[in-house]
Amino acid sequence: MQSGAFATILPCNDLDASERFYERLGFVRTERPAPGEPDAYRILSNGTGQLHLTDAVEGWLIPGKNPFGLYLYREDVDAVAVWFGATPKHTPWGMYEFAVSDPDETLVRVGWPSKPTT
């Protein structure tokens, strides 16, 4: 880990479903618990950042009211959009991006800088 780097800790209702979702975005699990240890915290990495998935406190993530969001910078926006059946667009703030929701309805935007459209 380099100086100044950070990781996002994201609560999840279903760790297996969330791990599968983020694998589609290029994240891979970097550690596994020892046999017999609980599997309630997962560290995923995409080579430039880390995403830590943890069990949410019961009742904390309410469907339709998830306050969390992530922005993932990927140069291959079009290729990733195909995996999710999404259509990227150029935004007035200079990003080429699309948005999807993870299994807990966390907003996930995937984008890359482009020329502003305004």
C-alpha positions in Angstrom: 0.0 0.0 0.0 1.4 3.4 -0.9 1.3 6.5 1.2 -1.9 8.4 0.9 -3.8 5.4 -0.4 -7.2 4.6 1.1 -9.8 1.8 1.1 -13.5 2.0 1.1 -15.4 0.0 3.7 -18.8 -0.9 2.4 -21.5 -2.6 4.6 -23.4 -5.4 2.8 -26.4 -7.6 3.5 -25.1 -10.5 1.4 -21.4 -10.7 1.2 -21.4 -13.4 -1.4 -23.7 -11.5 -3.7 -21.7 -8.3 -3.2 -18.4 -10.0 -3.8 -19.7 -11.5 -7.1 -20.9 -8.0 -8.2 -17.6 -6.3 -7.6 -15.7 -9.1 -9.3 -17.5 -8.1 -12.5 -15.9 -4.6 -11.9 -12.4 -6.1 -11.8 -12.0 -6.6 -8.0 -10.5 -9.8 -6.6 -10.4 -11.1 -3.1 -6.9 -10.8 -1.6 -7.4 -12.8 1.6 -9.4 -15.7 3.0 -10.0 -16.5 6.7 -8.3 -19.3 8.4 -10.4 -22.5 8.5 -13.0 -22.2 11.2 -12.8 -18.4 11.3 -15.8 -16.3 10.4 -16.0 -14.9 6.9 -17.7 -11.6 7.7 -15.0 -9.2 6.3 -13.7 -9.4 2.8 -10.9 -7.4 1.3 -11.0 -7.0 -2.5 -8.5 -5.2 -4.7 -8.4 -4.0 -8.3 -4.6 -3.3 -8.3 -5.0 0.4 -7.6 -7.5 0.4 -4.7 -9.2 -1.7 -2.1 -12.8 -2.3 -1.3 -13.6 -3.8 2.1 -16.9 -5.6 2.3 -18.3 -6.1 5.8 -21.6 -7.5 7.2 -24.1 -4.7 7.7 -25.8 -4.3 11.1 -29.3 -5.7 10.8 -31.7 -3.1 9.6 -29.0 -0.6 8.6 -29.3 -1.0 4.8 -33.0 -0.3 4.0 -34.0 -1.1 0.4 -34.5 2.1 -1.6 -32.6 4.2 1.0 -29.0 3.2 0.8 -26.9 6.3 1.4 -23.6 4.9 0.0 -22.0 5.5 -3.4 -18.8 4.6 -5.1 -17.1 6.1 -8.2 -14.8 3.7 -10.1 -12.4 5.3 -12.6 -12.0 2.9 -15.6 -10.6 3.8 -19.0 -12.6 0.9 -20.5 -16.0 2.4 -19.7 -17.7 1.0 -22.8 -16.5 -2.6 -22.2 -17.6 -2.5 -18.5 -21.0 -1.0 -19.5 -21.6 -4.0 -21.8 -21.3 -6.4 -18.8 -24.1 -4.5 -17.1 -26.3 -3.7 -20.1 -25.7 0.0 -19.4 -25.2 2.9 -21.8 -22.5 5.4 -20.9 -22.8 9.1 -21.7 -20.7 12.2 -21.8 -21.6 14.5 -18.9 -21.4 18.3 -18.6 -18.8 17.9 -15.8 -16.4 16.2 -18.2 -16.9 12.5 -17.5 -17.9 9.6 -19.7 -19.8 7.4 -17.4 -22.7 5.1 -16.5 -24.4 4.2 -13.2 -25.5 0.9 -11.7 -26.6 -0.4 -8.3 -24.9 -3.2 -6.4 -27.0 -5.9 -4.6 -27.7 -3.5 -1.7 -28.6 -0.6 -4.0 -25.3 1.2 -3.4 -24.9 3.7 -6.3 -21.8 2.7 -8.4 -20.7 5.1 -11.1 -18.1 3.9 -13.6 -16.4 6.6 -15.6 -13.4 8.3 -17.1 -12.6 11.9 -17.9 -13.7 13.2 -21.3 -14.1 16.7 -22.8 -16.8 18.7 -21.1 -20.0 19.0 -23.2 -20.9 22.5 -22.1 
